[in-house]
Amino acid sequence: MTDELNTPRLASREDLRRLGIRVSNTTLLRWELRGRFPRRVRPGGTTVAWLLSEIEDWLAERDAERARTHYAEY
């Protein structure tokens, strides 16, 4: 059996954009510092990435938040 199933999948900045997270790097850093977004990892050098599982969980939380929040009455 290989370790592929146990290896965490990483999401790059481009992956975040494809997932619809289109905010500046400064905003991401600010959110991370405030605990509002998963923290980045440094796989090597100046490269940064995020654990895909944490990003997916974060998106699911935003979806649940949207479902229970009423922004306007029609």
C-alpha positions in Angstrom: 0.0 0.0 0.0 1.3 3.5 -0.9 1.4 6.6 1.2 -0.5 8.5 -1.4 -3.7 8.2 0.5 -2.1 9.6 3.7 -0.3 12.4 2.0 -2.0 15.8 2.5 -3.0 17.5 -0.8 -1.8 21.0 -1.1 -3.6 24.0 -2.8 -1.6 26.7 -4.5 -2.6 30.3 -4.8 -3.9 29.5 -8.3 -5.9 26.6 -6.8 -7.5 29.1 -4.4 -8.5 31.3 -7.3 -10.0 28.4 -9.2 -12.0 27.6 -6.0 -13.4 31.2 -6.1 -11.2 32.7 -3.4 -10.1 35.8 -5.2 -8.7 38.1 -2.6 -5.3 39.7 -2.3 -2.3 38.1 -0.6 -2.5 40.8 2.0 -6.1 40.0 2.8 -5.3 36.3 3.1 -2.4 37.1 5.5 -4.7 39.3 7.5 -7.4 36.6 7.6 -4.8 34.0 8.6 -3.5 36.1 11.5 -7.0 36.7 12.8 -7.9 33.0 12.5 -10.5 33.6 9.8 -8.7 31.4 7.1 -6.5 28.3 7.3 -2.8 28.9 7.8 -0.5 28.4 4.9 2.4 25.9 4.9 5.8 26.3 3.3 6.7 23.2 1.3 10.1 24.7 0.5 11.8 28.0 -0.2 9.4 30.8 -0.8 6.6 28.5 -2.0 3.4 28.7 0.0 0.4 26.4 -0.1 -2.6 25.5 2.0 -3.9 22.1 3.0 -6.7 21.4 0.6 -8.8 19.6 3.2 -8.7 22.8 5.4 -9.7 25.0 2.5 -12.6 22.6 1.7 -13.7 22.7 5.3 -13.5 26.5 5.3 -15.6 26.7 2.2 -18.2 24.4 3.8 -18.3 26.6 6.8 -19.0 29.7 4.6 -21.8 27.8 2.9 -23.3 26.9 6.3 -23.0 30.5 7.4 -24.7 31.7 4.3 -27.6 29.2 4.8 -28.3 30.5 8.3 -27.8 34.2 7.7 -30.5 36.5 6.2 -29.0 39.5 4.6 -32.1 41.2 3.4 -35.9 40.8 3.6 -37.8 40.7 0.3 
